[in-house]
Amino acid sequence: MSQPTRQNESRSFRLYARLLELYPPAFLQRHRAEMLQNFADLEGAAASKPALWLLIGKDLTMSLVSQFIASRLGRYVIGVFVAWALLFAIGYFFRGPTPGHPVLHVFVGFLLGMLSMYIATRLYRAPQNSSHV
Amino acid sequence: MSKSEPPLPLTPAVFHILLALFGKERHGYDIMQQVKADSADTVKMGPGTLYGSLDRMIEAGLVARGNTQDPRRIYYSLTALGQTMLRAETERLSRVALVARRQLGSV
């Protein structure tokens, strides 16, 4: 089991430590030390750096997307996009394409989406991340 | 029983983590290596996926934190509910495999 010290930390290790900052603070508080240790172990056992980063890149992408969708902020953002798309579709259905002003529907939908986002964040104050199965 | 107990079928990640923890407390890296070995290299889990899944499994009451003396090496173990879910999922998979074998054999 390798235990990296300040002196023998590799560039990959330092880069991974920076990338971990993308995770929600509550998740990092629970798992940062374990994740860094796991990375050091994976790095020690990896056949090559590209193989290591292929695994880590895939893992970071999938887990960050999953964390974001599970978070309240993620749900707000998805809600805003759904509301935006819905308003755009309703406008298009009743008004049809507006020649010369196609951006108008999108812009109005965007404004209403931002307004709903603002109301949602005011209602919940500080968005917090939640974890669930 | 936890209110957020996951329904069957379990995701491959959850099933393999439960399997890796059956009968033995393990830390994160050990779980990743065991999952890799159990799945014949088909399920490769990184730290982000592992700890995200473990958080959800702890909340669902399938897994418990064990030895937490060293923050870099926290040990995890199966709960009674985790064992029950592992057995139930294994039974379900066996039945699916049986049906599949029967159908493939009859073609």
gemmi code that builds the backbone of each chain (N, CA, C; Angstrom):
import gemmi

chains = {
    "A": [
        ("MET", (0.858, -1.189, 0.000), (0.000, 0.000, 0.000), (0.886, 1.229, 0.000)),
        ("SER", (0.715, 2.080, -1.022), (1.552, 3.271, -1.118), (0.878, 4.434, -0.413)),
        ("GLN", (1.683, 5.181, 0.322), (1.141, 6.348, 1.011), (1.930, 7.568, 0.563)),
        ("PRO", (1.371, 8.350, -0.368), (2.111, 9.467, -0.915), (2.378, 10.550, 0.118)),
        ("THR", (3.611, 11.048, 0.144), (3.944, 12.168, 1.013), (4.058, 13.396, 0.129)),
        ("ARG", (4.205, 14.554, 0.725), (4.280, 15.811, -0.028), (5.407, 15.752, -1.062)),
        ("GLN", (6.531, 15.104, -0.685), (7.695, 15.090, -1.573), (7.498, 14.189, -2.792)),
        ("ASN", (6.891, 12.981, -2.562), (6.836, 12.039, -3.674), (5.492, 12.021, -4.409)),
        ("GLU", (4.660, 13.048, -4.195), (3.402, 13.126, -4.936), (3.723, 13.344, -6.411)),
        ("SER", (3.082, 12.554, -7.272), (3.330, 12.712, -8.705), (2.472, 13.851, -9.251)),
        ("ARG", (2.754, 14.229, -10.493), (1.934, 15.271, -11.133), (0.507, 14.768, -11.301)),
        ("SER", (0.370, 13.472, -11.636), (-0.970, 12.891, -11.789), (-1.745, 12.983, -10.490)),
        ("PHE", (-1.052, 12.701, -9.393), (-1.703, 12.737, -8.080), (-2.180, 14.150, -7.763)),
        ("ARG", (-1.311, 15.121, -8.049), (-1.678, 16.520, -7.761), (-2.847, 16.970, -8.646)),
        ("LEU", (-2.827, 16.511, -9.917), (-3.915, 16.857, -10.830), (-5.224, 16.234, -10.346)),
        ("TYR", (-5.161, 14.985, -9.909), (-6.371, 14.311, -9.411), (-6.910, 15.029, -8.176)),
        ("ALA", (-5.985, 15.451, -7.303), (-6.408, 16.179, -6.095), (-7.149, 17.469, -6.467)),
        ("ARG", (-6.689, 18.127, -7.543), (-7.376, 19.347, -8.001), (-8.744, 19.005, -8.592)),
        ("LEU", (-8.784, 17.928, -9.368), (-10.051, 17.542, -10.010), (-11.118, 17.139, -8.987)),
        ("LEU", (-10.676, 16.639, -7.843), (-11.630, 16.234, -6.801), (-12.466, 17.412, -6.315)),
        ("GLU", (-11.918, 18.623, -6.500), (-12.654, 19.820, -6.058), (-13.972, 19.994, -6.806)),
        ("LEU", (-14.140, 19.268, -7.918), (-15.387, 19.356, -8.679), (-16.548, 18.669, -7.961)),
        ("TYR", (-16.230, 17.770, -7.012), (-17.289, 17.063, -6.288), (-17.915, 17.990, -5.236)),
        ("PRO", (-19.151, 17.694, -4.839), (-19.783, 18.512, -3.786), (-18.986, 18.450, -2.480)),
        ("PRO", (-18.944, 19.558, -1.736), (-18.144, 19.609, -0.492), (-18.493, 18.498, 0.513)),
        ("ALA", (-19.782, 18.187, 0.647), (-20.183, 17.162, 1.632), (-19.604, 15.799, 1.259)),
        ("PHE", (-19.599, 15.499, -0.032), (-19.056, 14.228, -0.516), (-17.549, 14.184, -0.267)),
        ("LEU", (-16.882, 15.313, -0.556), (-15.423, 15.375, -0.360), (-15.047, 15.240, 1.110)),
        ("GLN", (-15.862, 15.837, 1.957), (-15.583, 15.769, 3.396), (-15.567, 14.311, 3.864)),
        ("ARG", (-16.466, 13.517, 3.303), (-16.544, 12.100, 3.689), (-15.452, 11.268, 3.048)),
        ("HIS", (-15.103, 11.561, 1.785), (-14.305, 10.587, 1.028), (-12.979, 11.080, 0.442)),
        ("ARG", (-12.614, 12.346, 0.624), (-11.410, 12.850, -0.031), (-10.162, 12.002, 0.290)),
        ("ALA", (-9.937, 11.750, 1.570), (-8.730, 11.016, 1.971), (-8.721, 9.616, 1.362)),
        ("GLU", (-9.878, 8.957, 1.362), (-9.966, 7.607, 0.787), (-9.715, 7.639, -0.722)),
        ("MET", (-10.314, 8.633, -1.396), (-10.180, 8.705, -2.853), (-8.740, 8.981, -3.262)),
        ("LEU", (-8.067, 9.844, -2.512), (-6.662, 10.131, -2.826), (-5.801, 8.889, -2.599)),
        ("GLN", (-6.080, 8.169, -1.512), (-5.330, 6.942, -1.247), (-5.575, 5.905, -2.344)),
        ("ASN", (-6.848, 5.795, -2.757), (-7.182, 4.854, -3.832), (-6.470, 5.223, -5.126)),
        ("PHE", (-6.412, 6.541, -5.411), (-5.727, 6.967, -6.630), (-4.252, 6.594, -6.565)),
        ("ALA", (-3.636, 6.814, -5.404), (-2.219, 6.462, -5.245), (-2.022, 4.958, -5.466)),
        ("ASP", (-2.931, 4.148, -4.952), (-2.838, 2.697, -5.143), (-3.040, 2.317, -6.610)),
        ("LEU", (-4.030, 2.951, -7.237), (-4.289, 2.663, -8.659), (-3.091, 3.076, -9.512)),
        ("GLU", (-2.496, 4.218, -9.164), (-1.342, 4.711, -9.917), (-0.160, 3.743, -9.777)),
        ("GLY", (0.006, 3.248, -8.559), (1.105, 2.300, -8.324), (0.928, 0.999, -9.079)),
        ("ALA", (-0.323, 0.601, -9.290), (-0.593, -0.683, -9.934), (-0.853, -0.553, -11.434)),
        ("ALA", (-0.996, 0.687, -11.941), (-1.394, 0.880, -13.348), (-0.289, 0.446, -14.304)),
        ("ALA", (-0.718, -0.148, -15.423), (0.248, -0.574, -16.448), (0.859, 0.635, -17.137)),
        ("SER", (0.068, 1.673, -17.318), (0.565, 2.898, -17.958), (-0.282, 4.090, -17.508)),
        ("LYS", (0.255, 5.277, -17.715), (-0.487, 6.497, -17.352), (-1.762, 6.642, -18.189)),
        ("PRO", (-1.693, 6.399, -19.538), (-2.944, 6.520, -20.306), (-4.030, 5.573, -19.804)),
        ("ALA", (-3.643, 4.349, -19.427), (-4.638, 3.383, -18.925), (-5.254, 3.895, -17.622)),
        ("LEU", (-4.409, 4.464, -16.774), (-4.891, 5.009, -15.495), (-5.870, 6.149, -15.736)),
        ("TRP", (-5.494, 7.080, -16.621), (-6.336, 8.252, -16.850), (-7.600, 7.937, -17.631)),
        ("LEU", (-7.545, 6.851, -18.405), (-8.761, 6.409, -19.100), (-9.805, 5.976, -18.066)),
        ("LEU", (-9.359, 5.198, -17.093), (-10.256, 4.738, -16.020), (-10.748, 5.923, -15.195)),
        ("ILE", (-9.805, 6.796, -14.808), (-10.153, 7.930, -13.943), (-11.052, 8.929, -14.670)),
        ("GLY", (-10.752, 9.190, -15.958), (-11.559, 10.132, -16.737), (-13.001, 9.658, -16.837)),
        ("LYS", (-13.158, 8.366, -17.149), (-14.505, 7.784, -17.260), (-15.221, 7.852, -15.906)),
        ("ASP", (-14.479, 7.527, -14.868), (-15.050, 7.510, -13.513), (-15.472, 8.913, -13.076)),
        ("LEU", (-14.609, 9.896, -13.327), (-14.928, 11.277, -12.950), (-16.170, 11.764, -13.684)),
        ("THR", (-16.216, 11.508, -14.995), (-17.345, 11.975, -15.794), (-18.654, 11.368, -15.291)),
        ("MET", (-18.654, 10.039, -15.164), (-19.895, 9.352, -14.776), (-20.334, 9.752, -13.367)),
        ("SER", (-19.384, 9.787, -12.443), (-19.779, 10.057, -11.056), (-20.156, 11.527, -10.852)),
        ("LEU", (-19.492, 12.442, -11.572), (-19.851, 13.859, -11.432), (-21.234, 14.133, -12.013)),
        ("VAL", (-21.540, 13.510, -13.146), (-22.870, 13.675, -13.742), (-23.923, 13.130, -12.780)),
        ("SER", (-23.633, 11.956, -12.210), (-24.567, 11.317, -11.280), (-24.769, 12.186, -10.028)),
        ("GLN", (-23.673, 12.738, -9.509), (-23.760, 13.617, -8.325), (-24.572, 14.867, -8.644)),
        ("PHE", (-24.347, 15.420, -9.849), (-25.031, 16.654, -10.233), (-26.534, 16.410, -10.374)),
        ("ILE", (-26.904, 15.301, -11.018), (-28.327, 14.995, -11.212), (-29.004, 14.749, -9.863)),
        ("ALA", (-28.264, 14.123, -8.931), (-28.841, 13.823, -7.612), (-28.937, 15.062, -6.720)),
        ("SER", (-28.202, 16.116, -7.070), (-28.202, 17.303, -6.210), (-29.432, 18.165, -6.474)),
        ("ARG", (-29.778, 19.011, -5.517), (-30.920, 19.913, -5.697), (-30.655, 20.874, -6.840)),
        ("LEU", (-29.439, 21.398, -6.904), (-29.089, 22.336, -7.969), (-29.293, 21.676, -9.327)),
        ("GLY", (-28.860, 20.410, -9.437), (-29.025, 19.670, -10.686), (-30.488, 19.554, -11.058)),
        ("ARG", (-31.326, 19.282, -10.054), (-32.761, 19.146, -10.328), (-33.358, 20.481, -10.766)),
        ("TYR", (-32.884, 21.593, -10.155), (-33.359, 22.917, -10.578), (-33.009, 23.146, -12.045)),
        ("VAL", (-31.756, 22.865, -12.378), (-31.288, 23.130, -13.746), (-32.097, 22.297, -14.743)),
        ("ILE", (-32.323, 21.026, -14.426), (-33.114, 20.160, -15.307), (-34.538, 20.714, -15.413)),
        ("GLY", (-35.086, 21.142, -14.253), (-36.431, 21.721, -14.237), (-36.526, 22.955, -15.118)),
        ("VAL", (-35.498, 23.791, -15.052), (-35.485, 25.022, -15.863), (-35.468, 24.671, -17.347)),
        ("PHE", (-34.646, 23.709, -17.718), (-34.562, 23.322, -19.135), (-35.870, 22.706, -19.621)),
        ("VAL", (-36.502, 21.918, -18.755), (-37.788, 21.304, -19.130), (-38.838, 22.393, -19.300)),
        ("ALA", (-38.868, 23.353, -18.329), (-39.834, 24.456, -18.410), (-39.594, 25.281, -19.669)),
        ("TRP", (-38.341, 25.507, -19.963), (-37.948, 26.288, -21.139), (-38.431, 25.582, -22.417)),
        ("ALA", (-38.178, 24.299, -22.503), (-38.563, 23.527, -23.682), (-40.091, 23.489, -23.821)),
        ("LEU", (-40.778, 23.366, -22.690), (-42.243, 23.298, -22.689), (-42.838, 24.617, -23.189)),
        ("LEU", (-42.325, 25.723, -22.648), (-42.813, 27.034, -23.068), (-42.558, 27.268, -24.555)),
        ("PHE", (-41.412, 26.836, -25.004), (-41.066, 26.980, -26.419), (-42.046, 26.174, -27.278)),
        ("ALA", (-42.350, 24.946, -26.828), (-43.248, 24.070, -27.582), (-44.665, 24.644, -27.608)),
        ("ILE", (-45.130, 25.176, -26.446), (-46.475, 25.762, -26.379), (-46.559, 26.978, -27.317)),
        ("GLY", (-45.547, 27.827, -27.254), (-45.502, 29.010, -28.121), (-45.528, 28.624, -29.591)),
        ("TYR", (-44.788, 27.602, -29.905), (-44.695, 27.149, -31.303), (-46.044, 26.569, -31.749)),
        ("PHE", (-46.731, 25.860, -30.824), (-48.003, 25.206, -31.152), (-49.098, 26.242, -31.415)),
        ("PHE", (-49.182, 27.268, -30.554), (-50.241, 28.270, -30.693), (-49.922, 29.342, -31.730)),
        ("ARG", (-48.669, 29.723, -31.807), (-48.295, 30.839, -32.694), (-47.673, 30.356, -33.996)),
        ("GLY", (-47.163, 29.153, -33.955), (-46.439, 28.656, -35.118), (-45.099, 29.353, -35.218)),
        ("PRO", (-44.330, 29.027, -36.230), (-43.034, 29.698, -36.386), (-43.258, 31.184, -36.665)),
        ("THR", (-42.516, 32.031, -35.984), (-42.661, 33.471, -36.186), (-41.586, 33.927, -37.162)),
        ("PRO", (-41.952, 34.167, -38.420), (-40.921, 34.538, -39.400), (-40.190, 35.810, -38.977)),
        ("GLY", (-38.940, 35.747, -39.016), (-38.136, 36.919, -38.665), (-37.866, 37.058, -37.184)),
        ("HIS", (-38.610, 36.312, -36.321), (-38.404, 36.417, -34.868), (-38.312, 35.048, -34.198)),
        ("PRO", (-37.586, 34.134, -34.766), (-37.541, 32.794, -34.144), (-36.868, 32.788, -32.773)),
        ("VAL", (-36.025, 33.772, -32.539), (-35.286, 33.801, -31.271), (-36.183, 34.271, -30.131)),
        ("LEU", (-37.277, 34.951, -30.506), (-38.172, 35.533, -29.506), (-38.718, 34.483, -28.547)),
        ("HIS", (-39.200, 33.359, -29.113), (-39.762, 32.291, -28.272), (-38.712, 31.765, -27.304)),
        ("VAL", (-37.530, 31.553, -27.864), (-36.443, 31.006, -27.043), (-36.103, 31.983, -25.923)),
        ("PHE", (-36.037, 33.270, -26.272), (-35.639, 34.278, -25.288), (-36.666, 34.385, -24.158)),
        ("VAL", (-37.942, 34.413, -24.522), (-38.999, 34.515, -23.501), (-38.969, 33.270, -22.614)),
        ("GLY", (-38.809, 32.109, -23.239), (-38.723, 30.846, -22.481), (-37.529, 30.866, -21.539)),
        ("PHE", (-36.421, 31.394, -22.019), (-35.210, 31.468, -21.194), (-35.428, 32.362, -19.981)),
        ("LEU", (-36.067, 33.520, -20.217), (-36.334, 34.445, -19.112), (-37.234, 33.816, -18.057)),
        ("LEU", (-38.300, 33.148, -18.536), (-39.211, 32.495, -17.587), (-38.495, 31.363, -16.843)),
        ("GLY", (-37.628, 30.673, -17.546), (-36.844, 29.598, -16.925), (-35.943, 30.144, -15.833)),
        ("MET", (-35.289, 31.257, -16.123), (-34.404, 31.885, -15.138), (-35.206, 32.375, -13.930)),
        ("LEU", (-36.406, 32.890, -14.208), (-37.270, 33.364, -13.128), (-37.664, 32.195, -12.221)),
        ("SER", (-38.023, 31.056, -12.831), (-38.407, 29.898, -12.015), (-37.204, 29.383, -11.215)),
        ("MET", (-36.037, 29.467, -11.805), (-34.800, 29.073, -11.111), (-34.571, 29.985, -9.899)),
        ("TYR", (-34.790, 31.289, -10.113), (-34.594, 32.256, -9.037), (-35.565, 31.984, -7.894)),
        ("ILE", (-36.851, 31.757, -8.260), (-37.859, 31.493, -7.228), (-37.506, 30.219, -6.461)),
        ("ALA", (-37.096, 29.195, -7.211), (-36.752, 27.927, -6.566), (-35.590, 28.089, -5.593)),
        ("THR", (-34.562, 28.831, -5.992), (-33.400, 28.999, -5.095), (-33.751, 29.868, -3.883)),
        ("ARG", (-34.682, 30.837, -4.079), (-35.110, 31.656, -2.938), (-35.910, 30.819, -1.947)),
        ("LEU", (-36.738, 29.917, -2.482), (-37.553, 29.055, -1.619), (-36.692, 28.135, -0.779)),
        ("TYR", (-35.633, 27.591, -1.417), (-34.786, 26.617, -0.726), (-33.543, 27.251, -0.132)),
        ("ARG", (-33.363, 28.535, -0.279), (-32.159, 29.243, 0.197), (-30.925, 28.667, -0.462)),
        ("ALA", (-30.086, 27.911, 0.317), (-28.845, 27.368, -0.242), (-29.092, 25.968, -0.756)),
        ("PRO", (-28.934, 25.718, -2.079), (-29.088, 24.366, -2.575), (-28.048, 23.448, -1.947)),
        ("GLN", (-28.528, 22.300, -1.453), (-27.602, 21.335, -0.866), (-27.674, 20.069, -1.665)),
        ("ASN", (-26.585, 19.317, -1.596), (-26.559, 18.060, -2.337), (-27.152, 16.962, -1.491)),
        ("SER", (-27.926, 16.121, -2.131), (-28.503, 14.987, -1.419), (-27.988, 13.711, -2.050)),
        ("SER", (-27.926, 12.662, -1.266), (-27.517, 11.373, -1.825), (-28.641, 10.385, -1.593)),
        ("HIS", (-28.943, 9.643, -2.581), (-29.972, 8.615, -2.466), (-29.669, 7.489, -3.426)),
        ("VAL", (-30.305, 6.302, -3.165), (-30.070, 5.157, -4.053), (-30.862, 5.350, -5.315)),
    ],
    "B": [
        ("MET", (-35.770, -1.831, 8.703), (-35.553, -1.758, 7.255), (-35.592, -0.311, 6.793)),
        ("SER", (-34.655, 0.094, 5.979), (-34.595, 1.474, 5.528), (-35.727, 1.766, 4.554)),
        ("LYS", (-36.203, 3.034, 4.602), (-37.294, 3.399, 3.699), (-36.822, 3.499, 2.258)),
        ("SER", (-35.490, 3.719, 2.052), (-34.995, 3.843, 0.684), (-34.330, 2.554, 0.197)),
        ("GLU", (-34.773, 1.425, 0.717), (-34.230, 0.124, 0.299), (-34.398, -0.034, -1.216)),
        ("PRO", (-33.311, -0.337, -1.937), (-33.420, -0.382, -3.395), (-34.215, -1.596, -3.875)),
        ("PRO", (-35.046, -1.414, -4.872), (-35.804, -2.545, -5.398), (-34.931, -3.399, -6.313)),
        ("LEU", (-35.347, -4.624, -6.515), (-34.647, -5.488, -7.476), (-35.137, -5.129, -8.877)),
        ("PRO", (-34.354, -5.279, -9.913), (-32.961, -5.705, -9.913), (-32.020, -4.607, -9.431)),
        ("LEU", (-30.931, -5.041, -8.822), (-29.899, -4.101, -8.383), (-29.058, -3.710, -9.587)),
        ("THR", (-28.415, -2.557, -9.512), (-27.510, -2.173, -10.598), (-26.272, -3.070, -10.510)),
        ("PRO", (-25.561, -3.273, -11.645), (-24.355, -4.111, -11.596), (-23.352, -3.635, -10.550)),
        ("ALA", (-23.200, -2.307, -10.408), (-22.231, -1.779, -9.435), (-22.623, -2.183, -8.014)),
        ("VAL", (-23.888, -2.003, -7.677), (-24.363, -2.336, -6.322), (-24.233, -3.842, -6.070)),
        ("PHE", (-24.629, -4.652, -7.056), (-24.548, -6.103, -6.898), (-23.092, -6.536, -6.660)),
        ("HIS", (-22.181, -6.002, -7.449), (-20.772, -6.411, -7.311), (-20.156, -5.925, -6.001)),
        ("ILE", (-20.572, -4.761, -5.536), (-20.050, -4.279, -4.246), (-20.556, -5.181, -3.118)),
        ("LEU", (-21.839, -5.540, -3.174), (-22.392, -6.444, -2.149), (-21.648, -7.775, -2.169)),
        ("LEU", (-21.401, -8.265, -3.371), (-20.705, -9.553, -3.512), (-19.276, -9.473, -2.951)),
        ("ALA", (-18.609, -8.352, -3.238), (-17.230, -8.182, -2.752), (-17.181, -8.129, -1.225)),
        ("LEU", (-18.242, -7.608, -0.620), (-18.244, -7.441, 0.844), (-18.785, -8.665, 1.582)),
        ("PHE", (-19.279, -9.637, 0.826), (-19.868, -10.803, 1.490), (-18.789, -11.574, 2.270)),
        ("GLY", (-19.001, -11.673, 3.561), (-18.096, -12.468, 4.408), (-16.801, -11.783, 4.793)),
        ("LYS", (-16.589, -10.562, 4.318), (-15.325, -9.899, 4.657), (-15.449, -8.371, 4.613)),
        ("GLU", (-14.937, -7.740, 5.649), (-14.861, -6.269, 5.664), (-13.753, -5.854, 4.702)),
        ("ARG", (-14.008, -4.851, 3.908), (-12.964, -4.394, 2.975), (-12.921, -2.866, 2.926)),
        ("HIS", (-11.742, -2.339, 2.566), (-11.645, -0.890, 2.319), (-11.843, -0.638, 0.823)),
        ("GLY", (-11.934, 0.645, 0.447), (-12.299, 1.017, -0.922), (-11.473, 0.354, -2.016)),
        ("TYR", (-10.159, 0.449, -1.913), (-9.308, -0.108, -2.976), (-9.476, -1.622, -3.061)),
        ("ASP", (-9.606, -2.247, -1.909), (-9.809, -3.702, -1.854), (-11.131, -4.078, -2.543)),
        ("ILE", (-12.169, -3.267, -2.325), (-13.474, -3.522, -2.970), (-13.310, -3.424, -4.491)),
        ("MET", (-12.615, -2.375, -4.949), (-12.428, -2.189, -6.405), (-11.708, -3.385, -7.021)),
        ("GLN", (-10.676, -3.856, -6.335), (-9.903, -4.988, -6.857), (-10.744, -6.265, -6.862)),
        ("GLN", (-11.549, -6.444, -5.804), (-12.379, -7.652, -5.717), (-13.468, -7.644, -6.790)),
        ("VAL", (-14.056, -6.462, -7.028), (-15.085, -6.332, -8.071), (-14.477, -6.669, -9.430)),
        ("LYS", (-13.277, -6.163, -9.662), (-12.588, -6.419, -10.924), (-12.347, -7.926, -11.108)),
        ("ALA", (-11.918, -8.562, -10.034), (-11.634, -10.008, -10.097), (-12.930, -10.813, -10.270)),
        ("ASP", (-13.966, -10.481, -9.488), (-15.236, -11.218, -9.555), (-15.897, -11.116, -10.923)),
        ("SER", (-15.733, -9.964, -11.560), (-16.410, -9.751, -12.848), (-15.508, -10.080, -14.027)),
        ("ALA", (-14.384, -10.707, -13.754), (-13.405, -11.049, -14.800), (-13.063, -9.814, -15.643)),
        ("ASP", (-12.778, -8.735, -14.967), (-12.343, -7.471, -15.604), (-13.434, -6.745, -16.384)),
        ("THR", (-14.680, -7.199, -16.290), (-15.723, -6.516, -17.072), (-16.287, -5.294, -16.340)),
        ("VAL", (-16.263, -5.308, -15.013), (-16.720, -4.140, -14.250), (-15.499, -3.484, -13.609)),
        ("LYS", (-15.109, -2.328, -14.162), (-13.973, -1.590, -13.597), (-14.528, -0.331, -12.965)),
        ("MET", (-14.314, -0.231, -11.666), (-14.910, 0.858, -10.910), (-13.827, 1.816, -10.434)),
        ("GLY", (-14.062, 3.100, -10.605), (-13.117, 4.083, -10.084), (-13.592, 4.591, -8.733)),
        ("PRO", (-12.790, 5.422, -8.074), (-13.154, 5.906, -6.735), (-14.474, 6.681, -6.691)),
        ("GLY", (-14.747, 7.518, -7.690), (-15.967, 8.330, -7.687), (-17.218, 7.467, -7.720)),
        ("THR", (-17.218, 6.479, -8.603), (-18.366, 5.572, -8.725), (-18.516, 4.748, -7.454)),
        ("LEU", (-17.392, 4.262, -6.946), (-17.434, 3.408, -5.754), (-18.026, 4.147, -4.555)),
        ("TYR", (-17.500, 5.329, -4.257), (-17.959, 6.023, -3.046), (-19.368, 6.616, -3.209)),
        ("GLY", (-19.736, 6.966, -4.451), (-21.108, 7.399, -4.709), (-22.070, 6.254, -4.413)),
        ("SER", (-21.716, 5.061, -4.903), (-22.560, 3.877, -4.665), (-22.578, 3.527, -3.180)),
        ("LEU", (-21.410, 3.561, -2.531), (-21.353, 3.212, -1.103), (-22.213, 4.154, -0.257)),
        ("ASP", (-22.192, 5.450, -0.590), (-23.034, 6.414, 0.149), (-24.502, 6.025, 0.053)),
        ("ARG", (-24.929, 5.698, -1.177), (-26.342, 5.342, -1.374), (-26.673, 4.020, -0.680)),
        ("MET", (-25.723, 3.100, -0.693), (-25.955, 1.792, -0.055), (-25.997, 1.920, 1.471)),
        ("ILE", (-25.189, 2.818, 2.016), (-25.215, 3.049, 3.472), (-26.567, 3.655, 3.846)),
        ("GLU", (-27.014, 4.607, 3.036), (-28.309, 5.241, 3.305), (-29.452, 4.236, 3.211)),
        ("ALA", (-29.321, 3.273, 2.308), (-30.371, 2.253, 2.140), (-30.248, 1.134, 3.171)),
        ("GLY", (-29.196, 1.167, 3.962), (-29.027, 0.161, 5.013), (-28.427, -1.156, 4.536)),
        ("LEU", (-27.796, -1.158, 3.352), (-27.204, -2.389, 2.820), (-25.775, -2.591, 3.319)),
        ("VAL", (-25.104, -1.493, 3.593), (-23.677, -1.515, 3.958), (-23.484, -0.628, 5.183)),
        ("ALA", (-22.494, -1.000, 6.011), (-22.175, -0.173, 7.187), (-20.692, 0.152, 7.199)),
        ("ARG", (-20.369, 1.307, 7.753), (-18.953, 1.666, 7.935), (-18.414, 0.863, 9.103)),
        ("GLY", (-17.196, 0.333, 8.945), (-16.588, -0.423, 10.037), (-15.495, 0.376, 10.690)),
        ("ASN", (-14.271, -0.117, 10.566), (-13.109, 0.529, 11.164), (-12.830, 1.872, 10.478)),
        ("THR", (-12.904, 2.958, 11.246), (-12.689, 4.284, 10.646), (-11.490, 5.005, 11.274)),
        ("GLN", (-10.589, 4.230, 11.869), (-9.442, 4.855, 12.552), (-8.574, 5.650, 11.589)),
        ("ASP", (-8.260, 5.042, 10.431), (-7.450, 5.720, 9.427), (-8.397, 6.281, 8.365)),
        ("PRO", (-8.499, 7.612, 8.221), (-9.452, 8.161, 7.245), (-9.154, 7.751, 5.805)),
        ("ARG", (-7.903, 7.289, 5.547), (-7.580, 6.869, 4.174), (-8.015, 5.436, 3.910)),
        ("ARG", (-8.268, 4.690, 4.982), (-8.629, 3.274, 4.849), (-9.843, 2.963, 5.714)),
        ("ILE", (-10.991, 3.411, 5.275), (-12.217, 3.111, 6.017), (-12.750, 1.772, 5.520)),
        ("TYR", (-13.101, 0.916, 6.462), (-13.580, -0.419, 6.109), (-15.102, -0.434, 6.055)),
        ("TYR", (-15.623, -1.218, 5.113), (-17.079, -1.330, 4.936), (-17.477, -2.798, 5.063)),
        ("SER", (-18.688, -3.007, 5.593), (-19.169, -4.391, 5.740), (-20.644, -4.476, 5.354)),
        ("LEU", (-21.073, -5.699, 5.074), (-22.477, -5.931, 4.706), (-23.353, -5.919, 5.957)),
        ("THR", (-24.547, -5.405, 5.839), (-25.524, -5.510, 6.928), (-26.389, -6.749, 6.646)),
        ("ALA", (-27.267, -7.076, 7.578), (-28.170, -8.218, 7.373), (-29.060, -7.959, 6.151)),
        ("LEU", (-29.511, -6.713, 6.006), (-30.345, -6.376, 4.843), (-29.537, -6.513, 3.545)),
        ("GLY", (-28.277, -6.111, 3.599), (-27.404, -6.244, 2.433), (-27.267, -7.697, 2.003)),
        ("GLN", (-27.108, -8.588, 2.998), (-26.996, -10.028, 2.691), (-28.295, -10.543, 2.081)),
        ("THR", (-29.414, -10.104, 2.646), (-30.720, -10.536, 2.124), (-30.886, -10.089, 0.675)),
        ("MET", (-30.525, -8.838, 0.410), (-30.666, -8.308, -0.954), (-29.726, -9.026, -1.919)),
        ("LEU", (-28.531, -9.346, -1.445), (-27.571, -10.058, -2.297), (-28.113, -11.439, -2.664)),
        ("ARG", (-28.660, -12.132, -1.676), (-29.221, -13.466, -1.934), (-30.422, -13.369, -2.888)),
        ("ALA", (-31.284, -12.377, -2.643), (-32.480, -12.223, -3.485), (-32.089, -11.922, -4.934)),
        ("GLU", (-31.088, -11.062, -5.114), (-30.662, -10.717, -6.476), (-29.981, -11.912, -7.149)),
        ("THR", (-29.225, -12.674, -6.368), (-28.569, -13.857, -6.930), (-29.620, -14.870, -7.394)),
        ("GLU", (-30.661, -15.041, -6.591), (-31.766, -15.944, -6.974), (-32.435, -15.458, -8.251)),
        ("ARG", (-32.674, -14.154, -8.299), (-33.338, -13.581, -9.488), (-32.488, -13.810, -10.739)),
        ("LEU", (-31.185, -13.557, -10.610), (-30.294, -13.748, -11.756), (-30.251, -15.211, -12.185)),
        ("SER", (-30.286, -16.115, -11.194), (-30.258, -17.555, -11.502), (-31.501, -17.947, -12.305)),
        ("ARG", (-32.654, -17.407, -11.875), (-33.901, -17.732, -12.582), (-33.860, -17.183, -14.015)),
        ("VAL", (-33.341, -15.970, -14.164), (-33.230, -15.371, -15.504), (-32.301, -16.216, -16.375)),
        ("ALA", (-31.174, -16.631, -15.796), (-30.208, -17.440, -16.550), (-30.827, -18.781, -16.952)),
        ("LEU", (-31.625, -19.353, -16.045), (-32.277, -20.640, -16.328), (-33.237, -20.507, -17.514)),
        ("VAL", (-34.038, -19.441, -17.481), (-34.991, -19.196, -18.579), (-34.227, -18.981, -19.885)),
        ("ALA", (-33.165, -18.197, -19.809), (-32.384, -17.889, -21.017), (-31.769, -19.162, -21.579)),
        ("ARG", (-31.215, -20.015, -20.705), (-30.603, -21.264, -21.165), (-31.654, -22.173, -21.825)),
        ("ARG", (-32.838, -22.201, -21.196), (-33.911, -23.052, -21.727), (-34.305, -22.553, -23.128)),
        ("GLN", (-34.456, -21.244, -23.233), (-34.873, -20.680, -24.539), (-33.786, -20.871, -25.597)),
        ("LEU", (-32.552, -20.651, -25.210), (-31.449, -20.792, -26.179), (-31.285, -22.251, -26.581)),
        ("GLY", (-31.518, -23.145, -25.611), (-31.393, -24.576, -25.887), (-32.477, -25.079, -26.807)),
        ("SER", (-33.652, -24.412, -26.766), (-34.776, -24.879, -27.580), (-34.728, -24.359, -29.009)),
        ("VAL", (-33.826, -23.392, -29.273), (-33.735, -22.821, -30.649), (-32.965, -23.777, -31.553)),
    ],
}
model = gemmi.Model(1)
for chain_id, residues in chains.items():
    chain = gemmi.Chain(chain_id)
    for i, (resn, *xyz) in enumerate(residues, 1):
        res = gemmi.Residue()
        res.name, res.seqid = resn, gemmi.SeqId(i, " ")
        for name, pos in zip(("N", "CA", "C"), xyz):
            atom = gemmi.Atom()
            atom.name, atom.element = name, gemmi.Element(name[0])
            atom.pos, atom.b_iso = gemmi.Position(*pos), 0.0
            res.add_atom(atom)
        chain.add_residue(res)
    model.add_chain(chain)
structure = gemmi.Structure()
structure.add_model(model)
structure.setup_entities()
